[in-house]
Amino acid sequence: MTQNNSESLIQIGQRLLQASHIRITSHQNGDGDSVGSSIALALALKAQGKSVRVVLADYPSKYEFLNREIDLVVPQDEGGLDRALDGAELGILLDASQTSRVGDLESAFFAKKFPVLCIDHHLGEPSPDFELTHVDSSKPSTGSLILNLLDHMGIELDISIARALFVAIATDTGWFRFSNTDSEVLQDASRLLRFDLQPDRLYQMIYEQLSLARTRLQGDVIHKMEAEFDGRFIWSYVDLGMLESSGIRRDEFEGLIDALRSVEGAEVAALVTQLDSLKWKVSFRSQGAVNVQEIASRLGGGGHAKAAGGGLAGTFEEARQKLLSEVQAQLDKDL
């Protein structure tokens, strides 16, 4: 059942209040919005006496500071996943509306052992597997939707919930720099900042504590970047050799694409990262005129008009040719 108005959010809130044992998940390759939204909802439900676990395929270690009061599980084996889901009577997927986006958790989380709800703000058609779905692409983050949800549920904020929601909203708006920053999101942020959140300290923990290896990898990405179509498309890559030699984890990749999107004249930027010998992930950013969500959807992914991601298959050269072909087609369409 898919609804995109406040009524569906109210129904989801009622459903959560009826359940006692709830499992929360989000997309793989977690980010500030997925982790912050999941933790905020878990804290709020825990305050209502619910048994709650957040079960994620992965999440960046830089958001570990949010995870102090809840049971957040990253299963390392099938048995661990079964234990994490044991006893669940209701699940909810946040910050994604396609079941495939949860990665290795998909088969277990959506095995029909318990109904699953969905709250998301990305473009794209939701999977039909949810009991209730609320997707609102007008919102800048899922964190904004969770704040609305808690209001409908009559749950008061505390500093831990507010901190997690602020991280969700601030990271998905580029710390309020992106075009999805509007008066409503600034009102939400102002409301959260009534708690002593120290946003300068939060920014430092998320963006200004990069390891030396991560900083060197960013230099390699910049060194290898290519300009295509008269500089309208800037892209680079991280292959398995670069990843191995750097010694960093994939969860440290967040932000690598920012240097590419800032090149003068670039209308689209992409970072391609190798997952295995014939599998690649691609992240897109647009400066505005080009809808990269349409590119990503053709590559089996999704996202927003200005920020999206998808997949590529084949050798490096095959992936490169597919990438250039899809980007060129979108440039020709949108400009």
ABEGO torsion letter per residue (X at the ends): XBBABAAAAAAAAAAAAABABBBBBBBBGBBAAAAAAAAAAAAAAAAAGBBBBBBBABBBAAAAAABAABBBBBBABAAAAAAAABGBABBBBBGBABAAAAEAAAAAAAAGABBBBBBBABBEBBBAABABBBBBAABABAAAAAAAAAAAAGBBBBAAAAAAAAAAAAAAAGGGABAABBAAAAAAAAAAAABBAGAAAAAAAAAAABBAAAAAAAAAAAAABBBBGGGABBBBBBBAAAAAAAGBBAAAABGAAAAAAABBGBABBBBBBBABAABBBBBBBBAGABBAAAAAAAAGBBEBAABBBBBBBEBAAAAAAAAAAAAAAAAAAAX
